[in-house]
């Protein structure tokens, strides 16, 4: 699998002006989800409570860090790693006590506050109410994201030879989910290699298919949703667009790549 540095230092690189909060979840270095904003906030007399779901709490290991006008939180369970960040409230009290507690699968963090607004903090967080962080709106496309992931699954040390990346974008939030491996259903039939991908809500006309070297790329776009998947095609199957059979049924996209003729020599291209 890919060796990923997934800690507070990683989180510090993700902080952008105007993003009120983010929540990253990593599962066994194979699945990454991102939610923005990612934390729920509740005000009380003692301070602002922020919370996020942490199901199946086991042996807990957590760290809390401060960077600029953001707090960073790291939590690790036997199965998952969580990273969360949020801008300080305008009423943040730098001399108060932080409280962290876990109840019924939810992590609660109390951020200490004071009665008066800190003018320096308020000025520094002038864009605090923006809820549409631009980086993930702009760079999620086939030419950028898909190409980088193609390079990852081409590495010899990476056992998974497929990926999926999904983004749902609304006026209030952005949700991103990436999987490695991403293609679970792969069947060899008499016709050839059949790849099945669950794409509920998409129609066949929403989907474009093509190749980056020996990687099959499937891209689906519709209002507010964007889906990209890639699979390295093994030797013995055709990699020409006009030879591919495509169909969509009950939210499942299928692409069938015919076998190579027995007398044809196949050269696999690896980057």
C-alpha positions in Angstrom: 0.0 0.0 0.0 1.0 3.6 -0.2 2.9 5.1 2.7 1.0 8.2 3.7 2.0 10.7 6.4 -1.4 11.4 7.9 -0.9 13.5 11.0 -1.1 17.0 12.3 1.7 18.1 10.0 -0.3 16.8 7.0 -3.4 18.6 8.3 -1.5 21.9 8.6 -0.8 21.9 4.9 -4.5 21.7 4.1 -5.6 24.8 6.0 -6.9 27.5 3.6 -8.2 31.0 4.4 -11.9 31.0 4.6 -12.5 27.3 5.3 -14.3 27.2 8.6 -13.6 23.6 9.4 -12.5 20.3 7.7 -12.7 16.7 8.7 -10.4 14.0 7.1 -10.9 10.3 7.7 -8.4 7.7 6.6 -9.2 3.9 6.6 -6.2 1.6 6.4 -4.4 3.8 3.9 -7.1 2.8 1.3 -10.0 5.1 1.8 -10.0 8.9 2.3 -13.0 11.0 3.0 -13.0 14.8 3.3 -15.9 16.9 4.6 -16.0 20.7 4.5 -17.2 22.1 6.8 -16.6 19.0 8.9 -17.4 19.9 12.5 -20.6 20.7 14.3 -20.6 23.7 16.6 -22.7 24.3 19.7 -22.3 27.5 21.9 -22.6 27.3 25.7 -21.7 29.6 28.7 -18.4 27.7 29.2 -17.3 27.9 25.5 -18.0 26.5 22.0 -18.4 22.8 21.8 -17.4 21.2 18.5 -18.1 17.6 17.7 -17.7 14.9 15.0 -18.7 11.2 14.8 -16.1 8.6 15.7 -17.9 5.3 15.5 -16.5 2.1 17.1 -14.3 3.8 19.6 -11.5 1.4 20.7 -8.1 2.2 22.1 -8.0 6.0 21.8 -4.9 8.1 21.0 -5.5 11.8 20.4 -3.5 14.9 20.0 -4.4 18.6 19.9 -2.4 21.3 18.2 -2.7 25.0 17.5 -1.5 26.6 14.3 -2.1 30.3 13.7 -5.8 30.9 14.2 -6.8 27.2 13.8 -6.9 24.3 16.2 -5.9 20.9 14.8 -7.1 17.6 16.2 -5.8 14.0 15.6 -7.5 10.8 16.7 -6.6 7.3 16.0 -8.7 4.1 16.5 -7.7 0.5 15.6 -9.4 0.9 12.2 -9.4 4.6 11.3 -7.5 7.9 11.6 -9.3 11.2 12.0 -7.9 14.7 11.4 -10.0 17.8 12.1 -9.4 21.5 12.0 -11.5 24.6 12.7 -10.9 28.3 13.0 -10.9 29.8 16.5 -14.1 31.6 17.4 -13.9 35.4 17.6 -14.5 35.1 21.4 -11.7 32.5 21.8 -9.9 32.7 25.2 -6.2 31.8 24.8 -5.9 31.3 28.6 -8.8 29.0 29.1 -8.9 25.2 29.4 -9.7 22.8 26.6 -11.8 19.8 27.3 -12.0 16.6 25.2 -14.5 13.9 25.8 -16.0 10.9 24.1 -19.7 9.9 24.4 -21.7 7.4 22.4 -19.4 7.4 19.4 -19.0 11.2 19.2 -15.9 13.2 20.0 -16.5 16.5 21.8 -14.0 19.3 22.1 -14.7 22.4 24.1 -13.0 25.5 22.9 -12.7 28.1 25.7 -14.2 31.5 25.1 -14.5 34.9 26.8 -17.1 37.7 27.0 -15.4 40.2 24.7 -14.3 39.8 21.1 -10.5 39.7 20.5 -10.2 42.5 17.8 -7.0 41.0 16.4 -8.6 37.5 16.1 -11.7 39.0 14.5 -9.7 40.9 11.9 -7.5 37.8 11.1 -10.6 35.7 10.5 -12.5 38.2 8.3 -13.3 35.5 5.8 -14.4 33.0 8.5 -17.9 32.5 7.1 -16.9 31.3 3.6 -18.1 27.7 3.2 -16.9 27.0 -0.3 -13.2 26.3 -0.2 -11.9 26.8 -3.8 -9.0 24.3 -3.9 -11.2 21.2 -4.1 -13.6 22.9 -6.5 -11.0 23.7 -9.1 -8.5 20.8 -9.1 -10.9 17.9 -9.1 -10.8 16.9 -12.8 -9.5 14.1 -15.0 -6.5 15.9 -16.3 -5.2 16.6 -12.8 -6.5 14.1 -10.3 -6.9 11.2 -12.6 -3.4 11.5 -14.0 -1.8 11.6 -10.6 -3.7 8.6 -9.4 -2.7 6.7 -12.6 0.9 7.3 -11.6 0.3 6.0 -8.1 -1.3 2.6 -9.1 1.5 2.1 -11.7 4.1 1.9 -8.9 5.4 -1.7 -8.3 5.0 -1.4 -4.5 1.3 -0.5 -4.8 -0.7 -3.7 -4.9 -4.0 -2.0 -5.8 -4.3 -1.4 -9.5 -7.5 0.7 -9.4 -8.9 3.8 -7.8 -12.1 5.7 -7.4 -12.7 9.4 -6.5 -16.1 11.0 -5.9 -17.0 14.6 -5.0 -20.4 16.0 -4.1 -20.6 19.8 -4.1 -23.4 21.9 -2.7 -23.9 25.5 -1.8 -23.1 24.7 1.8 -20.5 22.0 1.8 -18.1 19.7 -0.2 -17.8 16.0 0.3 -14.9 14.0 -1.2 -14.3 10.2 -1.0 -11.4 8.4 -2.5 -10.8 4.6 -2.6 -7.7 2.5 -3.3 -8.5 -0.1 -4.6 -11.6 1.4 -6.2 -12.8 -1.3 -8.6 -14.1 -4.3 -6.7 -16.0 -6.1 -9.5 -13.8 -7.3 -12.3 -14.9 -10.4 -14.3 -13.3 -12.2 -17.3 -15.9 -13.6 -19.7 -15.9 -15.0 -23.2 -16.5 -11.5 -24.5 -13.5 -10.1 -22.6 -12.8 -8.1 -19.4 -15.9 -6.7 -17.8 -15.5 -3.8 -15.3 -18.5 -2.8 -13.2 -18.8 0.4 -11.2 -21.7 1.6 -9.0 -22.7 5.1 -10.1 -26.2 5.7 -8.8 -27.9 8.7 -10.3 -25.7 8.9 -13.4 -26.9 8.2 -16.9 -24.9 6.7 -19.7 -24.7 10.1 -21.4 -23.1 11.5 -18.2 -20.1 9.2 -18.5 -17.0 9.5 -20.6 -14.4 6.7 -21.0 -10.9 6.8 -22.3 -7.3 5.6 -21.6 -4.2 7.0 -20.1 -1.6 4.6 -21.3 -2.8 1.2 -20.0 -5.2 2.7 -17.5 -8.9 2.7 -18.2 -10.4 6.0 -17.0 -14.1 6.4 -16.3 -15.4 9.9 -15.6 -19.0 10.8 -14.7 -20.3 14.4 -14.4 -23.7 15.7 -13.4 -24.9 18.7 -11.4 -23.1 18.8 -8.1 -21.5 15.4 -8.5 -18.2 14.3 -10.1 -16.9 10.7 -10.3 -13.5 9.5 -11.5 -12.3 5.9 -11.6 -9.2 4.2 -13.0 -8.1 0.6 -13.7 -4.9 -0.7 -15.0 -5.8 -3.1 -17.8 -3.9 -6.4 -17.8 -2.3 -7.8 -20.9 -4.5 -9.7 -23.3 -7.3 -7.1 -23.7 -7.9 -4.4 -26.2 -7.4 -0.8 -25.1 -9.0 1.1 -28.0 -12.1 3.3 -27.3 -14.0 2.1 -30.4 -13.6 -1.5 -29.3 -15.2 -1.0 -25.9 -18.8 -2.0 -25.1 -20.5 0.4 -22.6 -23.8 0.2 -20.8 -25.6 1.6 -17.8 -28.3 -0.4 -15.9 -29.8 0.4 -12.5 -27.1 2.8 -11.6 -24.3 0.3 -12.5 -21.9 1.3 -15.3 -20.3 -1.6 -17.2 -17.4 -1.5 -19.7 -16.3 -4.6 -21.6 -12.9 -4.7 -23.2 -12.6 -7.5 -25.9 -9.8 -10.0 -25.8 -6.7 -9.4 -28.0 -6.5 -11.7 -31.1 -4.4 -14.7 -30.4 -2.0 -13.8 -33.2 -1.5 -10.2 -32.0 1.5 -9.2 -29.9 0.7 -6.9 -27.0 3.1 -4.4 -25.5 2.1 -3.0 -22.1 3.2 0.5 -21.4 4.2 1.4 -17.9 5.2 4.8 -16.6 
